[in-house]
């Protein structure tokens, strides 16, 4: 993409009403636009980051048998009344609107009920189970305060997977499979080392549920880590009984701030029974389907990664989710510089190395500042100086040193570096 | 995808409360699930169709310089008040909800206002224009009656492109470019021959706006065609003056029912002025940005194509948007049949021919009925009969005759047929 054709501009200052560093950076770099507190639109570069995160999550969900679909935003009150989750006194984040003639609709803040009801169309026998279905959905939640940027929005993008199993045994096996898939997602995003499986309260069908918490000072959550065992426990379940169950020792736990980047939950027949999701087992006996749900906050991950990897000059994207791999900048308007930069752009594109080409008539200082602020993994500069030095100047966003690469070796140099 | 791993089932009967043939077929074939009137969830095969339509639209929008982004669903009242489109008396399809402390939010039924306001962040000079930005958005509209299936939903997926130009001349050029891109979209979807550019009322900034109307008896609109000129005019502008302007003769017009599959609209400074979207021209004079919008209903197209191409046995997808190219069915449980079918599945997958493999333990009649109902372009059957006849039985969904193809020629036979 040529920068001259991209409509966004970077900004020196974030808007005064934006308190969260992740949103400040993403707004300044032109990745998102703030519509109101907790509500952001995704500009072209931001949408590419979202799509890259989704693709990693999608690959890992597909690999464990997940089937992608898309439920509706509009929600019928009746199905939520049957599980007693329509009343604002029970669920306080509902957006609701009049539909007409005294009737209402809700806006999906979660999707256990519609997914469970939908499955009643397709499940009758044990042979129909298990089923693993997921979606990427824009969730809407009436949060009265929303000050953490993309970490806690009123409108946010989430991957929610639902499992429908015959019994606890079949469920537990898949639950462990999802755990492993989640760890692969966090590893691929570059936060595997600081993301802990965390024990949280479980509800009626399981002693514990599990969160995945990424250790960071920007977190709103408090967790207690056992770094040796690579496990954590959250405050609400920090009891002697829980510690004993988990084989953890209170003395060896360290208190840390953390951001929840995923959660997995066993809900058994909690929704299946009221919504009528039953199957006939091998013996001809009707049984409720045993279910679970598994969430990953896609836009929250974008916010977390933006803030976690940033430095004083701006964003620093991991290359797997960067909107483009390379920021290519031409400095000066000499014909030979433009020709070399155009050629580099074509070489990079042809090699499948996605490139944002800053071909604008703009000061070098502005181009360097933009490259740093936008945080693409590599910067390639073409100038009369670089050409005299024998080629193009290559720099990693995470390093300060630059090196000159002959034009015909640029693609190979980048490919080698990406594989390091 | 193996059918045994796909959770959906086909149905003999559509739900009693579903009146629209497109939704009846899509529900029976397991492509969508009805949540309530005018609200459908997309099951795995349906989501693949949506994604295929989106990809065709995306390619054509990118080819004319469109930049993809994603605006929010939640809408701030203030920006719609500034254009006088917040009041229910002015716009009667708003879903609105309480946010807290007496404040409200709206749910995006269209996005001219937020897109225009967003551009005030990025436009100051004539050098910043033109800008072409688009999104695929789930629109929400409070339609009191909604009985046309996916053709008119309360929740639907739309591509909306917005252009921001310096003046009418720059605008008009792009407007004509979009027209050509829209014709390419309809051609690629297989409805180019029956889709007409149609003159509709224009508003203050243009004599006419334009709709793209696909001629079909299922349409809710009435248009008047000049088949020779490949133009149409809609009822509201069928005046002597308009006919004279367009060089059309009332005698040669034919009245037809049609489905609106796209619209393009010049709105000039209608939203730019109240929302403060101005730029400084070459002479240093402040000017309002001249804008237009360009919509294509993605989920409506899915409904239209489902209904338009169907026959008495079910859906008949054009191959460019079919969820899979091939329905592969094994008949019988003999080892040699299963082995040949497994091998065919791997051959097809390796060749990039997406395949739904009906590996279920199910009657041949049911598999044939499902293949027809789901409407994939090709059916490949492996049975003892076919193996004795020398290979696999190949049939196009649109034809009744079958032919036997040796296993090692299957991929080539399909590729040849797809290129026909």
Interface residues (C-beta under 8 A of the other chain):
Chain A: X5 X6 X7 X8 X9 X33 X35 X36 X39 X40 X41 X42 X43 X44 X46 X47 X50 X65 X67 X68 X69 X70 X71 X72 X73 X74 X75 X76 X95 X96 X97 X98 X99 X100 X101 X105 X107 X114 X118 X119 X121 X122 X123 X128 X131 X133 X138 X140 X142 X144 X154 X155
Chain B: X5 X6 X7 X8 X9 X30 X33 X35 X36 X39 X40 X41 X42 X43 X44 X46 X47 X50 X65 X67 X68 X69 X70 X71 X72 X73 X74 X75 X76 X95 X96 X97 X98 X99 X100 X101 X105 X107 X114 X118 X119 X121 X122 X123 X128 X131 X133 X138 X140 X142 X144 X154 X155
